[in-house]
Amino acid sequence: MSSPSETEWCVESLVALFQKYAGKDGNSSKLPKTEFLSFMNKELAAFTKNRKDPGVLDHMMKKLDFNSDGQLDFQEFLNLIGGLAIACHESFLKGPLYFKSQK
Amino acid sequence: MSSPSETEWCVESLVALFQKYAGKDGNSSKLPKTEFLSFMNKELAAFTKNRKDPGVLDHMMKKLDFNSDGQLDFQEFLNLIGGLAIACHESFLKGPLYFKSQK
C-alpha cells in the first residue's frame, strides 16, 4: 500500500482529531462543551490565548451547535474547520491589500 | 513561534492544496474541471483508480459545483473534503457492523 496523499492524511487527521477529543467521555460521536473547550485551548491556542472575553468561546459553541443539543457532532465540528480554512484562504487571496490596510 | 498544532497544520494544508491545484492556470480562486481531475487523480488515486466508469468524476464535479459555473470555489472544494471526512467518520463509528456485513 502506498503512503497516503496529503489530502488523505488531512481527511484522516480531521476524523482522528474529532475522535480524540469527542472520545474523552467515552462517546466518540459528540463533542460536549468541556471537550470543545479542551479542543480549542489545545489545538487553537493561538486563537484562544489572546481572547480577553471568555464569552467568545461560549458564543462560538452556540453558533456551531446548529441543532442546539449542547454538543457538536462531526458535521458541526467540520463547519468550524471549514470556517477557519475559508478565513485563511480569503486572507491569502486578499493578502497584499490586508497588510496595506494595517499600516 | 511554536510549531502549529495538528488542527492548524490541517487547515493550512487544505488551503495550500487548493491553491496548488487551482493556481495551475494562474487563477488561485477557482478549480476548473481539468484541475479538479488532476487533483482527484493525484490526491485521491485510491478512489479514482478503481472506477471503471469515467462518468463518475463528471458527476461528482456537477454535484459539487453548487452554483453551476463549471468551476469549484474553495467552499465547494471544502464540501468534497467534508463529504470524505464524514464517510470516513461514519465507517469508523459503524466499523464492526460494516465488517460483519462483509462476511
Backbone of each chain as ProteinMPNN parsed JSONL, in Angstrom:
{"seq_chain_A": "MSSPSETEWCVESLVALFQKYAGKDGNSSKLPKTEFLSFMNKELAAFTKNRKDPGVLDHMMKKLDFNSDGQLDFQEFLNLIGGLAIACHESFLKGPLYFKSQK", "coords_chain_A": {"N_chain_A": [[0.842, -1.203, 0.0], [0.559, 2.194, -0.873], [1.914, 5.239, 0.565], [-0.255, 7.589, 2.287], [-1.784, 10.321, 0.459], [-1.401, 13.93, 0.703], [-3.961, 15.023, 0.955], [-5.465, 12.771, 1.741], [-4.207, 12.278, 4.163], [-4.928, 14.553, 5.553], [-7.767, 14.326, 5.697], [-8.004, 11.968, 7.205], [-6.769, 12.846, 9.488], [-8.519, 14.855, 10.423], [-10.723, 13.308, 11.133], [-9.556, 11.69, 13.108], [-8.773, 13.637, 14.984], [-11.248, 14.634, 15.858], [-12.318, 12.29, 16.979], [-10.459, 11.907, 19.016], [-10.829, 14.099, 20.822], [-13.632, 14.06, 21.195], [-13.943, 11.54, 22.172], [-13.215, 11.511, 24.8], [-15.083, 11.322, 26.873], [-16.025, 8.848, 26.501], [-17.936, 8.703, 24.552], [-17.68, 8.807, 21.281], [-18.999, 10.162, 19.291], [-19.954, 12.681, 19.702], [-19.198, 16.044, 20.704], [-19.155, 17.471, 23.629], [-19.518, 20.581, 25.542], [-17.311, 20.892, 27.373], [-15.373, 19.309, 26.178], [-15.149, 20.583, 23.747], [-14.043, 23.017, 24.595], [-11.602, 22.098, 25.564], [-10.485, 21.129, 23.171], [-10.315, 23.581, 21.711], [-8.557, 25.087, 23.344], [-6.238, 23.567, 23.273], [-5.72, 22.916, 20.576], [-6.188, 25.209, 19.077], [-4.759, 27.267, 20.248], [-3.402, 29.612, 19.627], [-5.407, 31.211, 18.766], [-7.199, 31.263, 20.956], [-5.729, 32.142, 23.21], [-5.34, 34.873, 23.109], [-7.767, 35.995, 23.525], [-9.636, 38.082, 25.461], [-12.157, 38.1, 26.4], [-14.056, 35.728, 27.924], [-16.474, 34.921, 27.02], [-16.419, 34.575, 24.303], [-15.793, 31.989, 23.393], [-17.998, 30.591, 24.353], [-19.981, 31.769, 22.827], [-19.14, 31.008, 20.262], [-19.458, 28.236, 20.431], [-22.25, 28.095, 20.681], [-23.041, 29.153, 18.195], [-21.999, 27.251, 16.47], [-23.318, 24.963, 17.231], [-25.619, 23.751, 15.678], [-28.047, 22.281, 15.828], [-28.732, 22.796, 18.406], [-28.265, 21.015, 20.642], [-26.497, 21.163, 22.643], [-24.099, 19.979, 22.188], [-21.396, 19.231, 19.898], [-21.711, 17.677, 16.802], [-20.028, 15.634, 14.314], [-20.351, 16.863, 11.819], [-20.958, 19.489, 12.568], [-18.59, 20.152, 13.835], [-16.894, 20.057, 11.612], [-17.798, 22.31, 10.308], [-16.649, 24.323, 11.805], [-13.907, 23.89, 11.259], [-13.983, 24.288, 8.493], [-14.772, 26.975, 8.403], [-12.537, 28.215, 9.524], [-10.633, 27.532, 7.609], [-11.65, 28.876, 5.373], [-11.435, 31.545, 6.194], [-8.682, 31.713, 6.327], [-7.947, 31.136, 3.673], [-9.177, 33.318, 2.377], [-7.776, 35.45, 3.478], [-5.367, 34.931, 2.382], [-5.865, 35.311, -0.368], [-6.524, 38.01, -0.336], [-4.28, 39.039, 0.639], [-2.036, 41.131, 0.082], [-3.571, 43.504, 0.085], [-4.77, 43.404, 2.59], [-2.565, 43.595, 4.324], [-1.692, 46.108, 3.594], [-3.786, 47.704, 4.559], [-3.32, 47.605, 7.231], [-1.316, 49.291, 7.853]], "CA_chain_A": [[0.0, 0.0, 0.0], [1.373, 3.412, -0.927], [1.647, 6.149, 1.686], [-1.398, 8.453, 1.944], [-1.519, 11.643, -0.117], [-1.624, 14.988, 1.696], [-5.418, 15.136, 1.155], [-5.903, 11.623, 2.549], [-3.665, 12.489, 5.508], [-5.753, 15.603, 6.144], [-9.093, 13.78, 5.994], [-7.832, 11.03, 8.331], [-6.401, 13.641, 10.64], [-9.732, 15.514, 10.937], [-11.53, 12.268, 11.791], [-8.84, 11.279, 14.325], [-8.832, 14.746, 15.949], [-12.59, 14.645, 16.456], [-12.415, 11.086, 17.838], [-9.593, 12.106, 20.182], [-11.456, 14.998, 21.804], [-15.002, 13.615, 21.477], [-13.906, 10.237, 22.852], [-12.753, 11.61, 26.198], [-16.143, 10.893, 27.797], [-16.475, 7.5, 26.112], [-18.849, 8.797, 23.411], [-16.867, 9.452, 20.256], [-19.795, 10.738, 18.207], [-20.36, 14.049, 20.056], [-18.223, 16.856, 21.424], [-19.852, 18.403, 24.517], [-18.818, 21.859, 25.709], [-15.996, 20.755, 28.035], [-14.432, 18.759, 25.191], [-14.945, 21.649, 22.76], [-13.098, 23.969, 25.193], [-10.311, 21.412, 25.588], [-10.02, 21.164, 21.776], [-9.955, 24.958, 21.339], [-7.389, 25.542, 24.096], [-5.024, 22.834, 22.886], [-5.472, 22.893, 19.125], [-6.245, 26.554, 18.504], [-4.271, 28.122, 21.34], [-3.031, 30.928, 19.088], [-6.661, 31.957, 18.684], [-7.857, 31.427, 22.259], [-4.931, 32.776, 24.274], [-5.411, 36.343, 23.046], [-9.147, 36.456, 23.749], [-9.811, 38.501, 26.86], [-13.549, 37.842, 26.77], [-14.299, 34.278, 27.927], [-17.745, 34.658, 26.356], [-16.225, 34.319, 22.875], [-15.886, 30.539, 23.129], [-19.417, 30.227, 24.575], [-20.712, 32.248, 21.655], [-18.765, 30.146, 19.131], [-20.108, 26.933, 20.634], [-23.684, 28.255, 20.37], [-23.181, 29.359, 16.759], [-21.668, 25.991, 15.775], [-24.264, 23.916, 17.647], [-26.744, 24.055, 14.794], [-29.301, 21.678, 16.31], [-28.903, 23.223, 19.81], [-28.347, 19.921, 21.623], [-25.451, 21.374, 23.646], [-22.904, 19.229, 21.8], [-21.109, 19.335, 18.469], [-21.487, 16.416, 16.093], [-18.88, 15.752, 13.416], [-20.685, 17.859, 10.796], [-20.834, 20.816, 13.191], [-17.147, 20.33, 14.035], [-16.317, 20.366, 10.3], [-18.135, 23.697, 9.975], [-15.616, 25.14, 12.452], [-12.669, 23.727, 10.472], [-14.234, 24.936, 7.201], [-14.78, 28.421, 8.631], [-11.138, 28.624, 9.711], [-9.95, 27.392, 6.314], [-12.135, 29.948, 4.483], [-10.811, 32.793, 6.656], [-7.264, 31.608, 5.967], [-7.907, 31.237, 2.202], [-9.519, 34.688, 1.972], [-6.695, 36.371, 3.835], [-4.315, 34.666, 1.398], [-6.233, 35.972, -1.626], [-6.533, 39.47, -0.146], [-3.04, 39.305, 1.358], [-1.376, 42.429, -0.02], [-4.492, 44.57, 0.497], [-4.953, 43.32, 4.037], [-1.397, 44.151, 5.007], [-1.672, 47.546, 3.331], [-4.749, 48.397, 5.414], [-2.85, 47.572, 8.618], [-0.23, 50.278, 8.051]], "C_chain_A": [[0.875, 1.25, 0.0], [1.018, 4.319, 0.251], [0.52, 7.106, 1.292], [-0.954, 9.782, 1.33], [-1.768, 12.685, 0.977], [-3.123, 15.141, 1.999], [-5.932, 13.996, 2.041], [-5.434, 11.79, 3.997], [-4.542, 13.489, 6.264], [-7.134, 15.087, 6.576], [-9.005, 12.849, 7.212], [-7.544, 11.788, 9.621], [-7.621, 14.328, 11.268], [-10.6, 14.518, 11.694], [-10.881, 11.889, 13.132], [-8.89, 12.372, 15.403], [-10.181, 14.779, 16.651], [-12.747, 13.467, 17.421], [-11.643, 11.302, 19.144], [-10.273, 12.96, 21.245], [-12.857, 14.525, 22.182], [-14.994, 12.335, 22.304], [-13.544, 10.31, 24.318], [-13.801, 11.181, 27.215], [-16.709, 9.533, 27.401], [-17.461, 7.502, 24.951], [-18.125, 9.546, 22.292], [-17.681, 10.027, 19.1], [-20.231, 12.178, 18.485], [-19.275, 14.733, 20.886], [-18.993, 17.81, 22.341], [-18.968, 19.62, 24.818], [-17.438, 21.724, 26.364], [-14.955, 20.232, 27.042], [-14.137, 19.778, 24.082], [-13.91, 22.644, 23.294], [-11.69, 23.379, 25.242], [-9.687, 21.42, 24.186], [-9.505, 22.562, 21.42], [-8.667, 25.4, 22.048], [-6.105, 24.828, 23.699], [-4.699, 22.99, 21.413], [-5.456, 24.285, 18.489], [-5.833, 27.594, 19.54], [-3.919, 29.523, 20.846], [-4.261, 31.827, 19.003], [-7.207, 32.26, 20.085], [-7.038, 32.24, 23.265], [-4.983, 34.303, 24.259], [-6.819, 36.897, 23.256], [-9.309, 36.839, 25.208], [-11.22, 38.181, 27.35], [-13.841, 36.339, 26.742], [-15.609, 33.908, 27.23], [-17.601, 34.316, 24.883], [-16.388, 32.829, 22.554], [-17.316, 30.023, 23.348], [-20.234, 30.582, 23.334], [-20.413, 31.366, 20.441], [-19.469, 28.804, 19.215], [-21.589, 27.019, 20.241], [-23.914, 28.401, 18.872], [-22.962, 28.041, 15.988], [-22.703, 24.9, 16.04], [-25.607, 24.135, 16.948], [-28.071, 23.496, 15.3], [-29.552, 21.919, 17.798], [-29.07, 22.081, 20.803], [-27.228, 20.033, 22.668], [-24.16, 20.627, 23.354], [-22.647, 19.471, 20.312], [-20.97, 17.934, 17.873], [-20.387, 16.658, 15.058], [-19.121, 16.801, 12.33], [-20.501, 19.279, 11.352], [-19.354, 21.163, 13.449], [-16.475, 20.715, 12.707], [-16.645, 21.793, 9.86], [-17.135, 24.672, 10.607], [-14.325, 25.097, 11.626], [-12.818, 24.455, 9.128], [-14.194, 26.457, 7.333], [-13.363, 28.963, 8.798], [-10.396, 28.602, 8.377], [-10.367, 28.517, 5.364], [-11.505, 31.291, 4.885], [-9.35, 32.843, 6.222], [-7.091, 31.795, 4.445], [-8.179, 32.677, 1.758], [-8.413, 35.673, 2.327], [-5.509, 36.156, 2.898], [-4.604, 35.42, 0.097], [-6.13, 37.489, -1.52], [-5.229, 39.964, 0.462], [-2.487, 40.713, 1.253], [-2.265, 43.59, 0.436], [-4.642, 44.602, 2.003], [-3.776, 43.964, 4.752], [-1.296, 45.66, 4.784], [-2.576, 48.289, 4.326], [-4.304, 48.437, 6.876], [-1.814, 48.657, 8.896], [-0.742, 51.551, 8.727]], "O_chain_A": [[1.82, 1.351, 0.782], [-0.046, 4.181, 0.855], [0.347, 7.408, 0.111], [0.118, 10.297, 1.647], [-2.284, 12.359, 2.046], [-3.511, 15.359, 3.147], [-6.721, 14.214, 2.961], [-6.169, 11.484, 4.937], [-4.855, 13.305, 7.44], [-7.602, 15.377, 7.677], [-9.822, 12.931, 8.129], [-8.012, 11.418, 10.698], [-7.746, 14.38, 12.491], [-11.143, 14.829, 12.754], [-11.56, 11.782, 14.153], [-9.03, 12.072, 16.589], [-10.259, 14.932, 17.87], [-13.244, 13.627, 18.536], [-12.103, 10.934, 20.224], [-10.295, 12.6, 22.422], [-13.235, 14.58, 23.352], [-15.935, 12.074, 23.053], [-13.558, 9.295, 25.014], [-13.453, 10.723, 28.303], [-17.751, 9.116, 27.907], [-17.794, 6.444, 24.416], [-17.975, 10.767, 22.347], [-17.127, 10.344, 18.048], [-20.809, 12.829, 17.615], [-18.549, 14.1, 21.652], [-19.444, 18.86, 21.883], [-17.813, 19.676, 24.397], [-16.492, 22.386, 25.938], [-13.8, 20.658, 27.061], [-13.029, 19.829, 23.549], [-13.016, 23.07, 22.563], [-10.707, 24.077, 24.993], [-8.494, 21.687, 24.039], [-8.402, 22.71, 20.896], [-7.794, 26.012, 21.433], [-5.018, 25.4, 23.774], [-3.54, 23.175, 21.042], [-4.785, 24.505, 17.481], [-6.462, 28.642, 19.689], [-4.114, 30.506, 21.562], [-4.166, 33.045, 19.15], [-7.626, 33.383, 20.361], [-7.611, 32.954, 24.088], [-4.706, 34.95, 25.269], [-7.041, 38.105, 23.177], [-9.137, 36.003, 26.095], [-11.454, 38.013, 28.547], [-13.873, 35.735, 25.67], [-15.837, 32.747, 26.891], [-18.545, 33.821, 24.267], [-17.034, 32.46, 21.573], [-17.785, 29.139, 22.631], [-21.06, 29.8, 22.865], [-21.318, 31.018, 19.682], [-20.003, 28.296, 18.229], [-22.114, 26.138, 19.56], [-24.868, 27.842, 18.331], [-23.641, 27.761, 15.0], [-22.939, 24.031, 15.201], [-26.574, 24.625, 17.532], [-29.102, 24.162, 15.209], [-30.459, 21.331, 18.385], [-29.909, 22.153, 21.702], [-27.03, 19.124, 23.474], [-23.234, 20.635, 24.165], [-23.546, 19.861, 19.566], [-20.208, 17.109, 18.377], [-19.876, 17.772, 14.945], [-18.208, 17.541, 11.963], [-19.953, 20.153, 10.68], [-18.935, 22.31, 13.298], [-15.603, 21.582, 12.674], [-15.872, 22.416, 9.132], [-16.814, 25.709, 10.026], [-13.729, 26.133, 11.333], [-11.903, 25.146, 8.681], [-13.646, 27.145, 6.472], [-13.029, 30.03, 8.282], [-9.639, 29.516, 8.053], [-9.534, 29.051, 4.632], [-11.096, 32.074, 4.027], [-8.849, 33.887, 5.803], [-6.202, 32.519, 3.997], [-7.498, 33.198, 0.874], [-8.141, 36.612, 1.579], [-4.736, 37.08, 2.647], [-3.727, 36.074, -0.468], [-5.715, 38.168, -2.459], [-5.08, 41.148, 0.764], [-2.468, 41.432, 2.252], [-1.799, 44.529, 1.08], [-4.643, 45.666, 2.621], [-3.953, 44.771, 5.665], [-0.87, 46.4, 5.671], [-2.211, 49.335, 4.862], [-4.843, 49.208, 7.669], [-1.476, 48.911, 10.052], [0.032, 52.478, 8.966]]}, "seq_chain_B": "MSSPSETEWCVESLVALFQKYAGKDGNSSKLPKTEFLSFMNKELAAFTKNRKDPGVLDHMMKKLDFNSDGQLDFQEFLNLIGGLAIACHESFLKGPLYFKSQK", "coords_chain_B": {"N_chain_B": [[7.97, 31.525, 17.846], [5.638, 28.912, 18.302], [5.45, 25.498, 17.063], [2.95, 24.577, 14.598], [-0.272, 23.307, 15.674], [-1.883, 20.068, 15.232], [-4.409, 20.538, 14.143], [-4.143, 23.162, 13.148], [-2.179, 22.679, 11.261], [-3.584, 21.058, 9.517], [-5.646, 22.771, 8.588], [-4.111, 24.738, 7.282], [-2.955, 23.135, 5.383], [-5.158, 22.321, 3.811], [-5.838, 24.751, 2.628], [-3.456, 25.292, 1.224], [-3.373, 23.072, -0.501], [-5.606, 23.525, -2.145], [-4.843, 25.951, -3.32], [-2.582, 25.075, -4.687], [-3.549, 23.296, -6.703], [-5.613, 24.822, -7.869], [-4.198, 27.007, -8.657], [-2.846, 26.38, -10.968], [-3.613, 27.373, -13.455], [-3.113, 29.983, -13.167], [-5.099, 31.334, -11.858], [-5.893, 31.404, -8.659], [-8.249, 31.184, -7.275], [-10.272, 29.577, -8.175], [-11.223, 26.261, -9.192], [-11.126, 24.791, -12.098], [-12.547, 22.225, -14.295], [-10.448, 20.595, -15.451], [-8.404, 20.946, -13.591], [-9.632, 20.0, -11.321], [-9.851, 17.287, -12.02], [-7.152, 16.636, -12.15], [-6.453, 17.044, -9.466], [-8.07, 15.034, -8.253], [-7.037, 12.674, -9.415], [-4.407, 12.678, -8.541], [-4.429, 13.181, -5.762], [-6.485, 11.671, -4.686], [-6.137, 9.068, -5.56], [-6.544, 6.423, -4.791], [-9.243, 6.265, -4.704], [-10.037, 7.002, -7.313], [-8.706, 5.267, -9.114], [-9.911, 2.781, -9.18], [-12.311, 3.145, -10.378], [-14.349, 2.254, -12.944], [-16.078, 3.546, -14.562], [-15.834, 6.439, -16.352], [-17.545, 8.534, -16.11], [-18.124, 9.0, -13.476], [-16.479, 10.889, -12.188], [-17.166, 13.19, -13.621], [-19.819, 13.415, -12.834], [-19.481, 13.816, -10.085], [-18.173, 16.273, -10.098], [-20.211, 17.898, -11.124], [-22.129, 17.671, -9.085], [-20.76, 18.845, -6.96], [-20.331, 21.398, -7.87], [-21.931, 23.815, -6.951], [-22.991, 26.352, -7.679], [-23.066, 26.062, -10.376], [-21.082, 27.093, -12.219], [-19.176, 25.826, -13.63], [-16.78, 25.525, -12.375], [-14.915, 24.882, -9.344], [-15.211, 26.632, -6.355], [-13.492, 27.626, -3.311], [-15.149, 27.003, -1.14], [-16.853, 25.082, -2.258], [-14.982, 23.117, -2.831], [-14.25, 22.473, -0.221], [-16.56, 21.206, 0.557], [-16.323, 18.768, -0.707], [-14.088, 17.678, 0.648], [-15.17, 17.634, 3.23], [-17.283, 15.836, 2.841], [-15.884, 13.469, 2.315], [-14.567, 13.169, 4.755], [-16.757, 12.816, 6.469], [-17.794, 10.396, 5.511], [-15.686, 8.743, 6.172], [-15.57, 9.042, 8.967], [-18.103, 8.021, 9.653], [-17.842, 5.376, 8.815], [-15.985, 4.585, 10.599], [-17.376, 4.787, 13.045], [-19.348, 2.902, 12.589], [-17.851, 0.73, 12.208], [-17.364, -2.16, 13.257], [-19.851, -3.339, 12.624], [-20.017, -2.919, 9.899], [-17.88, -4.47, 8.938], [-18.75, -6.934, 9.736], [-20.964, -7.289, 8.078], [-19.764, -7.782, 5.71], [-18.893, -10.334, 5.65]], "CA_chain_B": [[6.63, 30.987, 17.494], [5.607, 27.457, 18.471], [5.061, 24.789, 15.837], [1.481, 24.515, 14.53], [-0.945, 22.107, 16.181], [-2.346, 19.208, 14.124], [-5.555, 21.217, 13.521], [-3.621, 24.278, 12.355], [-1.487, 22.073, 10.112], [-4.635, 20.566, 8.626], [-6.306, 23.924, 7.967], [-3.142, 25.322, 6.343], [-2.774, 22.159, 4.322], [-6.327, 22.391, 2.913], [-5.714, 25.995, 1.856], [-2.323, 25.134, 0.301], [-3.751, 22.088, -1.534], [-6.499, 24.188, -3.102], [-4.017, 26.928, -4.065], [-1.671, 24.322, -5.558], [-4.248, 22.795, -7.901], [-6.362, 25.913, -8.503], [-3.268, 28.003, -9.189], [-2.137, 25.927, -12.174], [-3.944, 28.228, -14.614], [-2.845, 31.377, -12.807], [-6.196, 31.857, -11.036], [-5.91, 30.509, -7.5], [-9.508, 31.235, -6.532], [-11.235, 28.617, -8.74], [-10.693, 24.984, -9.668], [-11.923, 24.308, -13.226], [-12.65, 20.763, -14.369], [-9.151, 19.93, -15.679], [-7.663, 20.992, -12.328], [-10.348, 19.078, -10.421], [-9.458, 15.925, -12.4], [-5.755, 16.497, -11.738], [-6.5, 16.878, -8.005], [-8.649, 13.722, -7.917], [-6.145, 11.595, -9.837], [-3.163, 12.657, -7.752], [-4.641, 13.194, -4.31], [-7.432, 10.623, -4.268], [-5.914, 7.995, -6.541], [-7.123, 5.168, -4.291], [-10.664, 6.323, -5.06], [-10.27, 7.107, -8.762], [-8.12, 4.22, -9.962], [-10.781, 1.598, -9.288], [-13.582, 3.5, -11.025], [-14.322, 1.881, -14.364], [-16.921, 4.482, -15.301], [-15.239, 7.783, -16.298], [-18.602, 9.495, -15.813], [-18.254, 9.225, -12.034], [-15.842, 12.166, -11.833], [-18.02, 14.24, -14.202], [-20.995, 13.511, -11.972], [-19.035, 14.424, -8.821], [-17.91, 17.701, -10.364], [-21.522, 18.571, -11.252], [-22.767, 17.711, -7.761], [-20.017, 19.776, -6.096], [-20.385, 22.754, -8.445], [-23.234, 24.243, -6.46], [-23.506, 27.5, -8.448], [-23.019, 25.669, -11.804], [-20.252, 27.952, -13.078], [-18.18, 24.984, -14.3], [-15.546, 25.534, -11.589], [-15.162, 24.761, -7.902], [-14.549, 27.62, -5.499], [-12.924, 26.971, -2.131], [-16.248, 26.444, -0.34], [-17.297, 23.851, -2.938], [-13.887, 22.16, -2.617], [-14.347, 22.016, 1.171], [-17.681, 20.261, 0.662], [-15.769, 17.458, -1.093], [-13.261, 17.201, 1.775], [-16.099, 17.34, 4.326], [-18.011, 14.606, 2.491], [-14.949, 12.345, 2.515], [-14.328, 13.024, 6.194], [-17.973, 12.261, 7.081], [-17.859, 8.972, 5.139], [-14.628, 8.083, 6.943], [-16.022, 9.077, 10.368], [-19.238, 7.098, 9.809], [-17.403, 3.983, 8.7], [-15.291, 4.311, 11.866], [-18.392, 4.548, 14.084], [-20.096, 1.669, 12.278], [-16.813, -0.232, 11.842], [-17.565, -3.599, 13.458], [-21.041, -3.793, 11.906], [-19.69, -2.924, 8.479], [-17.059, -5.626, 8.619], [-19.588, -8.129, 9.907], [-21.852, -7.472, 6.929], [-18.965, -8.171, 4.547], [-18.517, -11.762, 5.755]], "C_chain_B": [[6.639, 29.461, 17.622], [5.155, 26.789, 17.174], [3.541, 24.643, 15.797], [0.925, 23.222, 15.124], [-1.401, 21.283, 14.981], [-3.51, 19.874, 13.385], [-5.073, 22.361, 12.627], [-2.923, 23.764, 11.098], [-2.505, 21.662, 9.054], [-5.315, 21.71, 7.865], [-5.374, 24.549, 6.914], [-2.952, 24.422, 5.129], [-3.929, 22.189, 3.316], [-6.245, 23.625, 2.028], [-4.613, 25.838, 0.804], [-2.656, 24.156, -0.832], [-4.628, 22.737, -2.599], [-5.698, 25.165, -3.961], [-3.151, 26.213, -5.094], [-2.362, 23.889, -6.851], [-4.981, 23.918, -8.629], [-5.423, 26.907, -9.166], [-2.599, 27.617, -10.495], [-2.431, 26.773, -13.412], [-3.752, 29.711, -14.274], [-3.945, 32.024, -11.973], [-6.352, 30.943, -9.82], [-7.199, 30.582, -6.693], [-10.552, 30.252, -7.048], [-10.51, 27.377, -9.277], [-11.549, 24.529, -10.858], [-11.798, 22.787, -13.365], [-11.302, 20.063, -14.579], [-8.339, 19.889, -14.379], [-8.311, 20.089, -11.275], [-9.924, 17.634, -10.718], [-8.013, 15.653, -11.984], [-5.673, 16.266, -10.22], [-6.969, 15.467, -7.635], [-7.674, 12.583, -8.249], [-4.859, 11.524, -9.017], [-3.424, 12.482, -6.265], [-5.579, 12.087, -3.817], [-7.373, 9.447, -5.235], [-6.545, 6.676, -6.103], [-8.608, 5.099, -4.643], [-10.851, 6.253, -6.573], [-9.781, 5.899, -9.555], [-9.001, 2.975, -10.11], [-12.132, 1.889, -9.941], [-13.497, 3.143, -12.508], [-15.107, 2.884, -15.207], [-16.335, 5.897, -15.229], [-16.271, 8.863, -15.971], [-18.727, 9.823, -14.335], [-17.659, 10.579, -11.637], [-16.613, 13.353, -12.406], [-19.214, 14.501, -13.287], [-20.634, 14.184, -10.644], [-18.822, 15.919, -8.993], [-19.233, 18.468, -10.424], [-22.207, 18.728, -9.897], [-22.096, 18.749, -6.857], [-20.151, 21.223, -6.55], [-21.759, 23.363, -8.182], [-23.823, 25.393, -7.273], [-23.4, 27.29, -9.967], [-22.238, 26.633, -12.701], [-19.129, 27.163, -13.752], [-16.842, 24.929, -13.565], [-15.907, 25.327, -10.118], [-14.459, 25.906, -7.175], [-14.116, 26.903, -4.214], [-14.0, 26.324, -1.255], [-16.726, 25.119, -0.94], [-16.249, 22.74, -2.786], [-13.96, 21.596, -1.196], [-15.51, 21.045, 1.37], [-17.242, 18.853, 0.259], [-14.971, 16.86, 0.066], [-14.162, 16.802, 2.95], [-16.86, 16.041, 4.082], [-17.152, 13.37, 2.707], [-14.741, 12.08, 3.998], [-15.549, 12.404, 6.89], [-18.096, 10.767, 6.772], [-16.857, 8.168, 5.974], [-15.032, 7.966, 8.424], [-17.15, 8.064, 10.595], [-18.802, 5.648, 9.706], [-16.622, 3.597, 9.954], [-16.314, 3.961, 12.955], [-19.108, 3.213, 13.877], [-19.157, 0.495, 12.039], [-17.152, -1.7, 12.022], [-18.769, -4.142, 12.688], [-20.75, -3.923, 10.417], [-18.898, -4.177, 8.122], [-17.854, -6.923, 8.768], [-20.415, -8.391, 8.648], [-21.092, -7.899, 5.676], [-18.639, -9.661, 4.545], [-19.388, -12.64, 4.869]], "O_chain_B": [[7.542, 28.798, 17.112], [4.56, 27.426, 16.305], [2.903, 24.59, 16.848], [1.574, 22.177, 15.079], [-1.318, 21.744, 13.842], [-3.599, 19.793, 12.16], [-5.533, 22.512, 11.495], [-3.058, 24.337, 10.016], [-2.312, 21.888, 7.86], [-5.531, 21.625, 6.656], [-5.799, 24.848, 5.798], [-2.809, 24.893, 4.001], [-3.705, 22.095, 2.109], [-6.541, 23.567, 0.834], [-4.8, 26.199, -0.358], [-2.272, 24.378, -1.98], [-4.428, 22.531, -3.796], [-5.856, 25.203, -5.181], [-3.0, 26.675, -6.225], [-1.837, 24.087, -7.947], [-4.976, 23.969, -9.859], [-5.802, 27.577, -10.127], [-1.868, 28.417, -11.078], [-1.596, 26.876, -14.311], [-4.187, 30.584, -15.025], [-3.764, 33.119, -11.442], [-6.88, 29.837, -9.935], [-7.251, 30.105, -5.56], [-11.609, 30.1, -6.435], [-9.371, 27.437, -9.741], [-12.606, 23.934, -10.647], [-11.036, 22.148, -12.639], [-11.039, 19.04, -13.946], [-7.662, 18.898, -14.104], [-7.624, 19.492, -10.446], [-9.671, 16.853, -9.801], [-7.694, 14.559, -11.52], [-4.925, 15.408, -9.752], [-6.35, 14.793, -6.813], [-7.508, 11.65, -7.464], [-4.293, 10.448, -8.824], [-2.726, 11.727, -5.588], [-5.475, 11.631, -2.678], [-8.394, 8.909, -5.665], [-7.022, 5.904, -6.934], [-9.159, 4.019, -4.852], [-11.72, 5.53, -7.061], [-10.384, 5.544, -10.568], [-8.845, 2.209, -11.061], [-12.986, 1.009, -10.048], [-12.659, 3.68, -13.233], [-14.847, 3.055, -16.398], [-16.335, 6.501, -14.156], [-15.908, 9.978, -15.598], [-19.362, 10.813, -13.971], [-18.252, 11.322, -10.855], [-16.71, 14.4, -11.766], [-19.568, 15.646, -13.006], [-21.386, 15.018, -10.139], [-19.231, 16.723, -8.155], [-19.361, 19.549, -9.85], [-22.786, 19.771, -9.596], [-22.764, 19.442, -6.089], [-20.096, 22.151, -5.744], [-22.619, 23.418, -9.061], [-25.026, 25.41, -7.533], [-23.616, 28.219, -10.746], [-22.676, 26.952, -13.807], [-18.237, 27.747, -14.368], [-15.878, 24.353, -14.071], [-17.041, 25.562, -9.701], [-13.26, 26.123, -7.355], [-14.352, 25.705, -4.06], [-13.796, 25.245, -0.699], [-16.973, 24.155, -0.216], [-16.594, 21.569, -2.632], [-13.76, 20.4, -0.984], [-15.459, 20.172, 2.237], [-17.725, 17.864, 0.812], [-15.15, 15.695, 0.422], [-13.948, 15.769, 3.585], [-17.058, 15.244, 4.999], [-17.623, 12.352, 3.216], [-14.737, 10.933, 4.446], [-15.403, 11.574, 7.787], [-18.453, 9.971, 7.641], [-17.15, 7.058, 6.42], [-14.854, 6.918, 9.044], [-17.157, 7.342, 11.592], [-19.321, 4.785, 10.415], [-16.595, 2.427, 10.335], [-16.152, 2.984, 13.687], [-19.429, 2.499, 14.826], [-19.601, -0.604, 11.708], [-17.224, -2.431, 11.033], [-18.728, -5.254, 12.164], [-21.163, -4.879, 9.76], [-19.196, -4.858, 7.14], [-17.653, -7.88, 8.021], [-20.557, -9.53, 8.203], [-21.699, -8.327, 4.695], [-18.16, -10.189, 3.541], [-19.208, -13.857, 4.837]]}, "name": "protein", "num_of_chains": 2, "seq": "MSSPSETEWCVESLVALFQKYAGKDGNSSKLPKTEFLSFMNKELAAFTKNRKDPGVLDHMMKKLDFNSDGQLDFQEFLNLIGGLAIACHESFLKGPLYFKSQKMSSPSETEWCVESLVALFQKYAGKDGNSSKLPKTEFLSFMNKELAAFTKNRKDPGVLDHMMKKLDFNSDGQLDFQEFLNLIGGLAIACHESFLKGPLYFKSQK"}
